[in-house]
């Protein structure tokens, strides 16, 4: 019995997202403030500070009151003063805020605007 010949298709083109990632990496490395912020975020000391802060503040600090009576667990640590503008406050607990993923995304979006 004859078989159907295999159908070959071209792979989907994914260059825009890859190009965007490369651009973001290059931009972070070329801009002094972004490079310092990236280096701080990737340091082992920051990872320990972040883990300590989340263990002490396990619930979203919810500064805008978005969650109501039952806030979700915190998974992100947000810097009140940006690392680009105040890298000397990177590890200061009074500059940190424990947030859930949704709150952190909203804060990050507000800062970019």
Order of alpha helices (4+ residues) and beta strands (2+ residues): alpha-alpha-alpha-beta-beta-alpha
